[in-house]
């Protein structure tokens, strides 16, 4: 899951079917199959999910560009919940847990 502001979300995640400048741990790179977008305030919810086609180095930043197999699909919004926890960077979440979560609190519980 990656946080996204409205302008980048529309122009990159939705229009270009990709997301970039993402920190990804080396051990996780091969395990990532989907990417979910958490739209920051005023939406404050996970709203879209895309299947990953490829993960490529992004310039010389040590970060990555994630290209989607297909356009991102809108999912039922998964709101923040009652806590003040909001993602500030990428978060790894299992697909099954994501699609059954009722709030971001459930996904961020450690």
N, CA, C and O atoms as a Tinker XYZ file with bonds, in Angstrom:
   440  protein
     1  N      0.850000   -1.161000    0.000000    73     2
     2  CA     0.000000    0.000000    0.000000    64     1     3
     3  C      0.900000    1.229000    0.000000    63     2     4     5
     4  O      1.894000    1.291000    0.723000    81     3
     5  N      0.533000    2.201000   -0.821000    73     3     6
     6  CA     1.309000    3.435000   -0.909000    64     5     7
     7  C      0.392000    4.640000   -0.713000    63     6     8     9
     8  O     -0.727000    4.656000   -1.224000    81     7
     9  N      0.861000    5.650000    0.026000    73     7    10
    10  CA     0.069000    6.873000    0.154000    64     9    11
    11  C      0.158000    7.691000   -1.128000    63    10    12    13
    12  O      1.204000    7.723000   -1.775000    81    11
    13  N     -0.942000    8.355000   -1.497000    73    11    14
    14  CA    -0.971000    9.139000   -2.727000    64    13    15
    15  C     -1.797000   10.406000   -2.532000    63    14    16    17
    16  O     -2.900000   10.373000   -1.986000    81    15
    17  N     -1.242000   11.510000   -2.987000    73    15    18
    18  CA    -1.991000   12.772000   -3.003000    64    17    19
    19  C     -2.830000   12.797000   -4.275000    63    18    20    21
    20  O     -2.518000   12.103000   -5.242000    81    19
    21  N     -3.876000   13.582000   -4.273000    73    19    22
    22  CA    -4.840000   13.621000   -5.376000    64    21    23
    23  C     -4.190000   13.833000   -6.742000    63    22    24    25
    24  O     -4.504000   13.109000   -7.686000    81    23
    25  N     -3.293000   14.807000   -6.864000    73    23    26
    26  CA    -2.708000   15.105000   -8.179000    64    25    27
    27  C     -1.888000   13.931000   -8.707000    63    26    28    29
    28  O     -2.057000   13.540000   -9.862000    81    27
    29  N     -1.018000   13.370000   -7.903000    73    27    30
    30  CA    -0.219000   12.222000   -8.331000    64    29    31
    31  C     -1.066000   10.984000   -8.536000    63    30    32    33
    32  O     -0.816000   10.197000   -9.449000    81    31
    33  N     -2.058000   10.810000   -7.699000    73    31    34
    34  CA    -2.933000    9.649000   -7.816000    64    33    35
    35  C     -3.609000    9.639000   -9.184000    63    34    36    37
    36  O     -3.577000    8.623000   -9.879000    81    35
    37  N     -4.217000   10.749000   -9.578000    73    35    38
    38  CA    -4.915000   10.825000  -10.858000    64    37    39
    39  C     -3.963000   10.765000  -12.044000    63    38    40    41
    40  O     -4.206000   10.025000  -12.997000    81    39
    41  N     -2.874000   11.543000  -11.993000    73    39    42
    42  CA    -2.002000   11.652000  -13.165000    64    41    43
    43  C     -1.051000   10.471000  -13.338000    63    42    44    45
    44  O     -0.587000   10.226000  -14.451000    81    43
    45  N     -0.747000    9.734000  -12.272000    73    43    46
    46  CA     0.200000    8.626000  -12.392000    64    45    47
    47  C     -0.474000    7.276000  -12.130000    63    46    48    49
    48  O     -0.472000    6.407000  -13.002000    81    47
    49  N     -1.042000    7.096000  -10.951000    73    47    50
    50  CA    -1.631000    5.800000  -10.582000    64    49    51
    51  C     -2.770000    5.425000  -11.531000    63    50    52    53
    52  O     -2.842000    4.287000  -11.996000    81    51
    53  N     -3.649000    6.368000  -11.815000    73    51    54
    54  CA    -4.807000    6.100000  -12.676000    64    53    55
    55  C     -4.470000    6.273000  -14.162000    63    54    56    57
    56  O     -4.736000    5.370000  -14.955000    81    55
    57  N     -3.898000    7.398000  -14.550000    73    55    58
    58  CA    -3.673000    7.683000  -15.968000    64    57    59
    59  C     -2.500000    6.936000  -16.593000    63    58    60    61
    60  O     -2.566000    6.559000  -17.763000    81    59
    61  N     -1.424000    6.715000  -15.831000    73    59    62
    62  CA    -0.238000    6.068000  -16.394000    64    61    63
    63  C     -0.102000    4.594000  -15.992000    63    62    64    65
    64  O      0.813000    3.908000  -16.449000    81    63
    65  N     -1.006000    4.114000  -15.144000    73    63    66
    66  CA    -0.970000    2.715000  -14.695000    64    65    67
    67  C      0.388000    2.333000  -14.113000    63    66    68    69
    68  O      0.968000    1.303000  -14.459000    81    67
    69  N      0.875000    3.186000  -13.227000    73    67    70
    70  CA     2.145000    2.934000  -12.558000    64    69    71
    71  C      2.264000    3.817000  -11.321000    63    70    72    73
    72  O      1.474000    4.741000  -11.124000    81    71
    73  N      3.261000    3.522000  -10.495000    73    71    74
    74  CA     3.586000    4.368000   -9.347000    64    73    75
    75  C      5.092000    4.314000   -9.190000    63    74    76    77
    76  O      5.702000    3.268000   -9.411000    81    75
    77  N      5.697000    5.426000   -8.812000    73    75    78
    78  CA     7.152000    5.451000   -8.782000    64    77    79
    79  C      7.721000    6.105000   -7.545000    63    78    80    81
    80  O      7.018000    6.689000   -6.721000    81    79
    81  N      9.017000    5.976000   -7.461000    73    79    82
    82  CA     9.797000    6.469000   -6.334000    64    81    83
    83  C      9.356000    5.801000   -5.026000    63    82    84    85
    84  O      9.118000    6.457000   -4.012000    81    83
    85  N      9.256000    4.463000   -5.095000    73    83    86
    86  CA     8.811000    3.680000   -3.946000    64    85    87
    87  C     10.014000    2.975000   -3.318000    63    86    88    89
    88  O     10.825000    2.357000   -4.008000    81    87
    89  N     10.107000    3.083000   -1.996000    73    87    90
    90  CA    11.114000    2.309000   -1.269000    64    89    91
    91  C     10.590000    0.879000   -1.142000    63    90    92    93
    92  O      9.483000    0.662000   -0.651000    81    91
    93  N     11.377000   -0.081000   -1.579000    73    91    94
    94  CA    10.999000   -1.487000   -1.471000    64    93    95
    95  C     12.201000   -2.254000   -0.948000    63    94    96    97
    96  O     13.289000   -2.183000   -1.519000    81    95
    97  N     12.001000   -2.982000    0.132000    73    95    98
    98  CA    13.067000   -3.800000    0.678000    64    97    99
    99  C     13.427000   -4.918000   -0.286000    63    98   100   101
   100  O     12.551000   -5.493000   -0.932000    81    99
   101  N     14.713000   -5.227000   -0.384000    73    99   102
   102  CA    15.195000   -6.239000   -1.320000    64   101   103
   103  C     14.495000   -7.586000   -1.119000    63   102   104   105
   104  O     14.186000   -8.273000   -2.092000    81   103
   105  N     14.250000   -7.959000    0.114000    73   103   106
   106  CA    13.609000   -9.249000    0.398000    64   105   107
   107  C     12.147000   -9.270000   -0.048000    63   106   108   109
   108  O     11.589000  -10.345000   -0.272000    81   107
   109  N     11.528000   -8.114000   -0.179000    73   107   110
   110  CA    10.111000   -8.045000   -0.531000    64   109   111
   111  C      9.864000   -7.871000   -2.027000    63   110   112   113
   112  O      8.764000   -8.151000   -2.502000    81   111
   113  N     10.844000   -7.424000   -2.760000    73   111   114
   114  CA    10.648000   -7.066000   -4.168000    64   113   115
   115  C      9.978000   -8.169000   -4.984000    63   114   116   117
   116  O      9.053000   -7.881000   -5.743000    81   115
   117  N     10.407000   -9.404000   -4.854000    73   115   118
   118  CA     9.843000  -10.506000   -5.637000    64   117   119
   119  C      8.491000  -10.978000   -5.114000    63   118   120   121
   120  O      7.781000  -11.708000   -5.805000    81   119
   121  N      8.132000  -10.570000   -3.907000    73   119   122
   122  CA     6.890000  -11.036000   -3.304000    64   121   123
   123  C      5.697000  -10.120000   -3.578000    63   122   124   125
   124  O      4.554000  -10.490000   -3.312000    81   123
   125  N      5.960000   -8.941000   -4.101000    73   123   126
   126  CA     4.887000   -7.965000   -4.323000    64   125   127
   127  C      4.102000   -8.330000   -5.578000    63   126   128   129
   128  O      4.658000   -8.389000   -6.675000    81   127
   129  N      2.814000   -8.571000   -5.406000    73   127   130
   130  CA     1.937000   -8.961000   -6.517000    64   129   131
   131  C      0.892000   -7.893000   -6.838000    63   130   132   133
   132  O      0.396000   -7.815000   -7.962000    81   131
   133  N      0.561000   -7.071000   -5.836000    73   131   134
   134  CA    -0.446000   -6.016000   -5.986000    64   133   135
   135  C      0.056000   -4.746000   -5.323000    63   134   136   137
   136  O      0.928000   -4.778000   -4.455000    81   135
   137  N     -0.515000   -3.626000   -5.753000    73   135   138
   138  CA    -0.236000   -2.347000   -5.110000    64   137   139
   139  C     -1.575000   -1.650000   -4.869000    63   138   140   141
   140  O     -2.410000   -1.556000   -5.769000    81   139
   141  N     -1.763000   -1.170000   -3.654000    73   139   142
   142  CA    -2.996000   -0.482000   -3.282000    64   141   143
   143  C     -2.673000    0.983000   -3.026000    63   142   144   145
   144  O     -1.602000    1.315000   -2.517000    81   143
   145  N     -3.606000    1.854000   -3.383000    73   143   146
   146  CA    -3.414000    3.283000   -3.166000    64   145   147
   147  C     -4.245000    3.757000   -1.994000    63   146   148   149
   148  O     -5.461000    3.571000   -1.954000    81   147
   149  N     -3.556000    4.379000   -1.031000    73   147   150
   150  CA    -4.209000    5.059000    0.076000    64   149   151
   151  C     -4.250000    6.534000   -0.307000    63   150   152   153
   152  O     -3.210000    7.190000   -0.367000    81   151
   153  N     -5.446000    7.055000   -0.566000    73   151   154
   154  CA    -5.567000    8.474000   -0.894000    64   153   155
   155  C     -5.597000    9.275000    0.402000    63   154   156   157
   156  O     -6.434000    9.038000    1.273000    81   155
   157  N     -4.676000   10.225000    0.515000    73   155   158
   158  CA    -4.591000   11.049000    1.715000    64   157   159
   159  C     -5.812000   11.953000    1.818000    63   158   160   161
   160  O     -6.673000   11.939000    0.938000    81   159
   161  N     -5.892000   12.742000    2.897000    73   159   162
   162  CA    -7.009000   13.645000    3.142000    64   161   163
   163  C     -7.252000   14.528000    1.917000    63   162   164   165
   164  O     -6.290000   14.959000    1.281000    81   163
   165  N     -8.461000   14.796000    1.586000    73   163   166
   166  CA    -9.682000   14.577000    2.366000    64   165   167
   167  C    -10.303000   13.184000    2.200000    63   166   168   169
   168  O    -11.252000   12.864000    2.916000    81   167
   169  N     -9.803000   12.339000    1.277000    73   167   170
   170  CA   -10.386000   11.010000    1.076000    64   169   171
   171  C    -10.068000   10.107000    2.271000    63   170   172   173
   172  O    -10.970000    9.493000    2.842000    81   171
   173  N     -8.801000   10.027000    2.645000    73   171   174
   174  CA    -8.331000    9.241000    3.800000    64   173   175
   175  C     -8.814000    7.791000    3.774000    63   174   176   177
   176  O     -9.380000    7.294000    4.747000    81   175
   177  N     -8.582000    7.125000    2.646000    73   175   178
   178  CA    -8.999000    5.729000    2.513000    64   177   179
   179  C     -8.208000    5.050000    1.398000    63   178   180   181
   180  O     -7.708000    5.700000    0.480000    81   179
   181  N     -8.109000    3.723000    1.504000    73   179   182
   182  CA    -7.572000    2.927000    0.407000    64   181   183
   183  C     -8.724000    2.780000   -0.582000    63   182   184   185
   184  O     -9.813000    2.343000   -0.210000    81   183
   185  N     -8.487000    3.143000   -1.832000    73   183   186
   186  CA    -9.582000    3.168000   -2.796000    64   185   187
   187  C     -9.341000    2.349000   -4.062000    63   186   188   189
   188  O    -10.295000    1.998000   -4.757000    81   187
   189  N     -8.080000    2.039000   -4.372000    73   187   190
   190  CA    -7.778000    1.350000   -5.627000    64   189   191
   191  C     -6.710000    0.280000   -5.420000    63   190   192   193
   192  O     -5.866000    0.375000   -4.529000    81   191
   193  N     -6.777000   -0.742000   -6.275000    73   191   194
   194  CA    -5.852000   -1.860000   -6.216000    64   193   195
   195  C     -5.449000   -2.215000   -7.642000    63   194   196   197
   196  O     -6.291000   -2.245000   -8.539000    81   195
   197  N     -4.151000   -2.487000   -7.854000    73   195   198
   198  CA    -3.663000   -2.853000   -9.187000    64   197   199
   199  C     -2.724000   -4.048000   -9.075000    63   198   200   201
   200  O     -1.954000   -4.170000   -8.122000    81   199
   201  N     -2.807000   -4.927000  -10.073000    73   199   202
   202  CA    -1.889000   -6.061000  -10.134000    64   201   203
   203  C     -0.569000   -5.579000  -10.720000    63   202   204   205
   204  O     -0.555000   -4.826000  -11.694000    81   203
   205  N      0.533000   -6.008000  -10.130000    73   203   206
   206  CA     1.866000   -5.567000  -10.552000    64   205   207
   207  C      2.332000   -6.371000  -11.756000    63   206   208   209
   208  O      2.240000   -7.599000  -11.774000    81   207
   209  N      2.832000   -5.661000  -12.760000    73   207   210
   210  CA     3.424000   -6.293000  -13.933000    64   209   211
   211  C      4.936000   -6.385000  -13.764000    63   210   212   213
   212  O      5.526000   -7.444000  -13.975000    81   211
   213  N      5.562000   -5.270000  -13.381000    73   211   214
   214  CA     7.013000   -5.258000  -13.207000    64   213   215
   215  C      7.428000   -4.206000  -12.186000    63   214   216   217
   216  O      6.722000   -3.227000  -11.940000    81   215
   217  N      8.594000   -4.442000  -11.604000    73   215   218
   218  CA     9.186000   -3.504000  -10.651000    64   217   219
   219  C     10.586000   -3.200000  -11.172000    63   218   220   221
   220  O     11.436000   -4.084000  -11.267000    81   219
   221  N     10.806000   -1.937000  -11.506000    73   219   222
   222  CA    12.050000   -1.523000  -12.144000    64   221   223
   223  C     12.756000   -0.452000  -11.315000    63   222   224   225
   224  O     12.102000    0.297000  -10.589000    81   223
   225  N     14.093000   -0.373000  -11.416000    73   223   226
   226  CA    14.797000    0.709000  -10.720000    64   225   227
   227  C     14.280000    2.060000  -11.212000    63   226   228   229
   228  O     14.003000    2.236000  -12.399000    81   227
   229  N     14.154000    3.005000  -10.290000    73   227   230
   230  CA    13.692000    4.346000  -10.647000    64   229   231
   231  C     14.876000    5.304000  -10.629000    63   230   232   233
   232  O     15.381000    5.674000   -9.570000    81   231
   233  N     15.305000    5.696000  -11.822000    73   231   234
   234  CA    16.474000    6.550000  -12.003000    64   233   235
   235  C     17.636000    5.968000  -11.197000    63   234   236   237
   236  O     17.818000    4.751000  -11.192000    81   235
   237  N     18.404000    6.778000  -10.536000    73   235   238
   238  CA    19.502000    6.301000   -9.686000    64   237   239
   239  C     19.210000    6.636000   -8.231000    63   238   240   241
   240  O     20.095000    7.068000   -7.492000    81   239
   241  N     17.956000    6.432000   -7.828000    73   239   242
   242  CA    17.529000    6.848000   -6.500000    64   241   243
   243  C     17.567000    5.743000   -5.457000    63   242   244   245
   244  O     17.458000    6.017000   -4.262000    81   243
   245  N     17.722000    4.494000   -5.893000    73   243   246
   246  CA    17.617000    3.380000   -4.959000    64   245   247
   247  C     16.165000    3.010000   -4.694000    63   246   248   249
   248  O     15.876000    2.129000   -3.885000    81   247
   249  N     15.256000    3.691000   -5.382000    73   247   250
   250  CA    13.823000    3.416000   -5.258000    64   249   251
   251  C     13.355000    2.736000   -6.542000    63   250   252   253
   252  O     14.142000    2.504000   -7.460000    81   251
   253  N     12.051000    2.419000   -6.592000    73   251   254
   254  CA    11.539000    1.641000   -7.708000    64   253   255
   255  C     10.314000    2.264000   -8.365000    63   254   256   257
   256  O      9.585000    3.058000   -7.770000    81   255
   257  N     10.120000    1.862000   -9.632000    73   255   258
   258  CA     8.939000    2.183000  -10.421000    64   257   259
   259  C      8.145000    0.887000  -10.531000    63   258   260   261
   260  O      8.692000   -0.146000  -10.920000    81   259
   261  N      6.861000    0.935000  -10.191000    73   259   262
   262  CA     5.997000   -0.240000  -10.278000    64   261   263
   263  C      5.010000   -0.019000  -11.419000    63   262   264   265
   264  O      4.220000    0.925000  -11.402000    81   263
   265  N      5.068000   -0.904000  -12.408000    73   263   266
   266  CA     4.141000   -0.841000  -13.551000    64   265   267
   267  C      3.040000   -1.861000  -13.325000    63   266   268   269
   268  O      3.287000   -2.955000  -12.818000    81   267
   269  N      1.811000   -1.494000  -13.708000    73   267   270
   270  CA     0.650000   -2.352000  -13.500000    64   269   271
   271  C      0.368000   -3.207000  -14.733000    63   270   272   273
   272  O      0.635000   -2.785000  -15.859000    81   271
   273  N     -0.169000   -4.406000  -14.522000    73   271   274
   274  CA    -0.597000   -5.261000  -15.635000    64   273   275
   275  C     -1.808000   -4.673000  -16.332000    63   274   276   277
   276  O     -1.918000   -4.698000  -17.558000    81   275
   277  N     -2.719000   -4.140000  -15.517000    73   275   278
   278  CA    -3.988000   -3.590000  -16.004000    64   277   279
   279  C     -4.260000   -2.296000  -15.244000    63   278   280   281
   280  O     -3.629000   -2.046000  -14.217000    81   279
   281  N     -5.175000   -1.480000  -15.724000    73   279   282
   282  CA    -5.539000   -0.287000  -14.957000    64   281   283
   283  C     -6.005000   -0.663000  -13.546000    63   282   284   285
   284  O     -6.613000   -1.713000  -13.338000    81   283
   285  N     -5.710000    0.202000  -12.598000    73   283   286
   286  CA    -6.117000   -0.027000  -11.216000    64   285   287
   287  C     -7.634000   -0.129000  -11.125000    63   286   288   289
   288  O     -8.363000    0.584000  -11.815000    81   287
   289  N     -8.095000   -1.028000  -10.261000    73   287   290
   290  CA    -9.532000   -1.195000  -10.055000    64   289   291
   291  C     -9.941000   -0.489000   -8.778000    63   290   292   293
   292  O     -9.252000   -0.548000   -7.760000    81   291
   293  N    -11.076000    0.177000   -8.861000    73   291   294
   294  CA   -11.617000    0.802000   -7.660000    64   293   295
   295  C    -12.166000   -0.300000   -6.760000    63   294   296   297
   296  O    -12.843000   -1.215000   -7.230000    81   295
   297  N    -11.872000   -0.208000   -5.470000    73   295   298
   298  CA   -12.389000   -1.154000   -4.489000    64   297   299
   299  C    -13.246000   -0.384000   -3.494000    63   298   300   301
   300  O    -13.233000    0.846000   -3.477000    81   299
   301  N    -13.988000   -1.108000   -2.668000    73   299   302
   302  CA   -14.749000   -0.398000   -1.646000    64   301   303
   303  C    -13.757000    0.346000   -0.770000    63   302   304   305
   304  O    -12.719000   -0.217000   -0.421000    81   303
   305  N    -14.036000    1.580000   -0.404000    73   303   306
   306  CA   -13.083000    2.359000    0.391000    64   305   307
   307  C    -12.813000    1.700000    1.744000    63   306   308   309
   308  O    -13.731000    1.254000    2.431000    81   307
   309  N    -11.548000    1.652000    2.101000    73   307   310
   310  CA   -11.138000    1.171000    3.414000    64   309   311
   311  C    -10.649000    2.404000    4.167000    63   310   312   313
   312  O     -9.526000    2.855000    3.942000    81   311
   313  N    -11.475000    2.958000    5.060000    73   311   314
   314  CA   -11.147000    4.211000    5.734000    64   313   315
   315  C    -10.082000    4.036000    6.819000    63   314   316   317
   316  O     -9.717000    2.916000    7.177000    81   315
   317  N     -9.600000    5.154000    7.327000    73   315   318
   318  CA    -8.577000    5.167000    8.359000    64   317   319
   319  C     -9.047000    4.421000    9.600000    63   318   320   321
   320  O     -8.319000    3.575000   10.118000    81   319
   321  N    -10.220000    4.709000   10.076000    73   319   322
   322  CA   -10.703000    4.109000   11.323000    64   321   323
   323  C    -10.616000    5.104000   12.457000    63   322   324   325
   324  O    -10.542000    6.311000   12.225000    81   323
   325  N    -10.625000    4.617000   13.663000    73   323   326
   326  CA   -10.699000    5.517000   14.823000    64   325   327
   327  C     -9.343000    6.034000   15.284000    63   326   328   329
   328  O     -9.289000    7.032000   16.002000    81   327
   329  N     -8.251000    5.393000   14.897000    73   327   330
   330  CA    -6.941000    5.853000   15.366000    64   329   331
   331  C     -6.428000    6.987000   14.492000    63   330   332   333
   332  O     -7.018000    7.326000   13.466000    81   331
   333  N     -5.333000    7.552000   14.917000    73   331   334
   334  CA    -4.738000    8.628000   14.128000    64   333   335
   335  C     -3.604000    8.101000   13.251000    63   334   336   337
   336  O     -2.869000    8.891000   12.657000    81   335
   337  N     -3.451000    6.775000   13.160000    73   335   338
   338  CA    -2.400000    6.188000   12.324000    64   337   339
   339  C     -2.749000    6.401000   10.854000    63   338   340   341
   340  O     -3.822000    6.016000   10.390000    81   339
   341  N     -1.824000    7.018000   10.140000    73   339   342
   342  CA    -1.996000    7.217000    8.706000    64   341   343
   343  C     -0.675000    6.873000    8.045000    63   342   344   345
   344  O      0.376000    7.277000    8.543000    81   343
   345  N     -0.693000    6.145000    6.946000    73   343   346
   346  CA     0.563000    5.742000    6.314000    64   345   347
   347  C      1.368000    6.941000    5.826000    63   346   348   349
   348  O      0.837000    7.845000    5.182000    81   347
   349  N      2.647000    6.930000    6.144000    73   347   350
   350  CA     3.554000    7.983000    5.690000    64   349   351
   351  C      4.468000    7.475000    4.579000    63   350   352   353
   352  O      5.187000    8.252000    3.949000    81   351
   353  N      4.434000    6.187000    4.349000    73   351   354
   354  CA     5.261000    5.559000    3.326000    64   353   355
   355  C      4.642000    4.223000    2.969000    63   354   356   357
   356  O      3.555000    3.896000    3.444000    81   355
   357  N      5.322000    3.446000    2.135000    73   355   358
   358  CA     4.776000    2.156000    1.735000    64   357   359
   359  C      4.626000    1.203000    2.922000    63   358   360   361
   360  O      5.430000    1.218000    3.853000    81   359
   361  N      3.595000    0.389000    2.869000    73   359   362
   362  CA     3.330000   -0.604000    3.908000    64   361   363
   363  C      3.018000   -1.922000    3.209000    63   362   364   365
   364  O      2.230000   -1.963000    2.264000    81   363
   365  N      3.639000   -2.992000    3.680000    73   363   366
   366  CA     3.381000   -4.317000    3.124000    64   365   367
   367  C      2.195000   -4.936000    3.835000    63   366   368   369
   368  O      2.148000   -4.999000    5.063000    81   367
   369  N      1.225000   -5.397000    3.034000    73   367   370
   370  CA     0.005000   -5.999000    3.569000    64   369   371
   371  C     -0.342000   -7.194000    2.691000    63   370   372   373
   372  O     -0.198000   -7.125000    1.470000    81   371
   373  N     -0.792000   -8.278000    3.289000    73   371   374
   374  CA    -1.223000   -9.433000    2.503000    64   373   375
   375  C     -2.535000   -9.098000    1.798000    63   374   376   377
   376  O     -3.416000   -8.461000    2.375000    81   375
   377  N     -2.652000   -9.534000    0.548000    73   375   378
   378  CA    -3.822000   -9.272000   -0.280000    64   377   379
   379  C     -5.107000   -9.693000    0.429000    63   378   380   381
   380  O     -6.072000   -8.929000    0.465000    81   379
   381  N     -5.129000  -10.898000    0.992000    73   379   382
   382  CA    -6.329000  -11.394000    1.680000    64   381   383
   383  C     -6.743000  -10.481000    2.833000    63   382   384   385
   384  O     -7.927000  -10.216000    3.043000    81   383
   385  N     -5.758000  -10.015000    3.561000    73   383   386
   386  CA    -6.046000   -9.135000    4.695000    64   385   387
   387  C     -6.591000   -7.784000    4.206000    63   386   388   389
   388  O     -7.497000   -7.214000    4.813000    81   387
   389  N     -6.026000   -7.288000    3.108000    73   387   390
   390  CA    -6.463000   -6.007000    2.551000    64   389   391
   391  C     -7.922000   -6.061000    2.112000    63   390   392   393
   392  O     -8.709000   -5.184000    2.468000    81   391
   393  N     -8.283000   -7.068000    1.352000    73   391   394
   394  CA    -9.640000   -7.086000    0.794000    64   393   395
   395  C    -10.721000   -7.402000    1.830000    63   394   396   397
   396  O    -11.907000   -7.210000    1.562000    81   395
   397  N    -10.324000   -7.880000    3.001000    73   395   398
   398  CA   -11.323000   -8.154000    4.038000    64   397   399
   399  C    -11.323000   -7.107000    5.151000    63   398   400   401
   400  O    -12.185000   -7.145000    6.028000    81   399
   401  N    -10.378000   -6.184000    5.129000    73   399   402
   402  CA   -10.270000   -5.178000    6.196000    64   401   403
   403  C    -11.432000   -4.185000    6.144000    63   402   404   405
   404  O    -11.916000   -3.818000    5.073000    81   403
   405  N    -11.860000   -3.767000    7.330000    73   403   406
   406  CA   -12.903000   -2.751000    7.438000    64   405   407
   407  C    -12.329000   -1.370000    7.686000    63   406   408   409
   408  O    -13.014000   -0.364000    7.502000    81   407
   409  N    -11.063000   -1.322000    8.106000    73   407   410
   410  CA   -10.421000   -0.039000    8.348000    64   409   411
   411  C     -8.907000   -0.192000    8.243000    63   410   412   413
   412  O     -8.379000   -1.303000    8.292000    81   411
   413  N     -8.231000    0.916000    8.101000    73   411   414
   414  CA    -6.788000    0.932000    8.065000    64   413   415
   415  C     -6.208000    0.491000    9.406000    63   414   416   417
   416  O     -5.117000   -0.077000    9.463000    81   415
   417  N     -6.942000    0.755000   10.479000    73   415   418
   418  CA    -6.509000    0.307000   11.815000    64   417   419
   419  C     -6.225000   -1.189000   11.803000    63   418   420   421
   420  O     -5.227000   -1.631000   12.373000    81   419
   421  N     -7.073000   -1.964000   11.170000    73   419   422
   422  CA    -6.886000   -3.426000   11.124000    64   421   423
   423  C     -5.609000   -3.797000   10.385000    63   422   424   425
   424  O     -4.941000   -4.762000   10.757000    81   423
   425  N     -5.259000   -3.045000    9.343000    73   423   426
   426  CA    -4.065000   -3.346000    8.568000    64   425   427
   427  C     -2.791000   -2.896000    9.261000    63   426   428   429
   428  O     -1.732000   -3.492000    9.063000    81   427
   429  N     -2.883000   -1.858000   10.065000    73   427   430
   430  CA    -1.695000   -1.308000   10.718000    64   429   431
   431  C     -1.474000   -1.890000   12.111000    63   430   432   433
   432  O     -0.480000   -1.563000   12.759000    81   431
   433  N     -2.367000   -2.735000   12.578000    73   431   434
   434  CA    -2.219000   -3.346000   13.909000    64   433   435
   435  C     -1.032000   -4.309000   13.859000    63   434   436   437
   436  O     -0.942000   -5.157000   12.971000    81   435
   437  N     -0.145000   -4.166000   14.805000    73   435   438
   438  CA     1.046000   -5.018000   14.838000    64   437   439
   439  C      0.959000   -5.975000   16.003000    63   438   440
   440  O      1.866000   -6.782000   16.208000    81   439
